[in-house]
Structure formats: structure tokens, C-alpha cells
Amino acid sequence: MPGETVQPNPRGPAAVPTHGTLMVDTSRDDRLGEFRGVAGPYWSLRPVRGGAGWEAEPAAVRRATRKERLHAEIERWNARSRGEVL
């Protein structure tokens, strides 16, 4: 979307996001995941369509843009319409 930045904040996000917030891990080719919690110095993220989660350094994580959130929701809806378990 115009005006939305996709650059990571060099200081990292200001606060720990709420559970389920869509985040982008810039250290893993902008991989999108749901925030699941804090694991020591790392944040736990889980793929939107399910699967194994991963841990990321908070400074390398940013909130997903509106466009990225919409894309993730469409992927989720399509998976459910195919009967895939998420």
C-alpha cells in the first residue's frame, strides 16, 4: 500500500504484540507468521497456514502491512475451502 513502510525498525518493535498478531520476520526473507509468544530473548512465530513455528529476534520482526494481512487472510480462507486443517 502506498505510504506503508516495509523496512524493519532498527530498534525493533516498541512493545510485545498481542497473541495472533501477524508479523513479518525480515531475517527470513520477509516470512509472515502469527505471533505466539515470547521464548527467552526471542519471539515465537507460526506460519499462517499452520506448520512448524520458529523463533525470531524481535529487532528483525515488524508488523505486517495491511496488504500482507489481507493476503494472509485470503490464503487462510482458501485453505479452509479446500478442507485443509489449519
N, C-alpha and C positions, 0 to 999 in steps of 0.2 A: 504494500500500500504506500502511496506517496506520503512522505514525511515520517515513515516509521523506520527506525534505525535497526540494522541487523548486526551491528558491531557489538562485541562484548564490552561490558563496562570493565575497564581495567581494575577497578576496585571491587568488582563483583556486585551482586545484588545487595541492596541495602538491608534487607531482612529475610529471614527464612520464609519461603512461600507456604501457603496452606496446602494441605494434602490434596492431591489431584490436579494441582495447577500444571498446565502444560509449559514445559521448559525446553530450551534448546541447549545441547552440550556442544559448544563451539570447538572443544578439543577433539571431538569425534565427527568431524565433517558435518556439523550442524544437525546432529541426530536429535530427533524430537522424542520426548518422553514425559510421562506424568511424574510429578514429584511425589515420592512415597515417604520420605522422612530423612532424618539425619543419622548417619552412621559414623561416629567419631568425627574426624575432620572433613568427611565427605558427605555429599548429598546422594541419596538413593533415587534413581530414576527407573522407570519401567516403560517399555515400548507401549504405545497407544493400542496396538492390536494384540497385545499380550506377548508372552515370551519372557525370556530371562532378563532381569533387570541388570543395572550396572551402577557403579559409583562414580561420581564426578567431583572435581574440585569446584567449590562454589564460585571462585573467581572466573571459571571458564563456562559458567552457566548463565543464560539470560532468559527472560520471559519470552514466550512465543509471541510473534506478531499476530494481529487479527487474521491475516491471510493464512498463516501457518495453523492457527487454531481451527479455522473453518475447514481447511484441507484435512486435518486430522479427524474432525467430526464426520466428514463425508466418508473417509476411509472406514471409520467405525461403523457407520450406518450400512455401507455396502457389505462389510464382512458379516454383519448380523443378518442382512437379507439373504446371504448365501448360506446361512445356518452355521457359520463358524462360531466357535465358542471363544469368547474373549476373556 
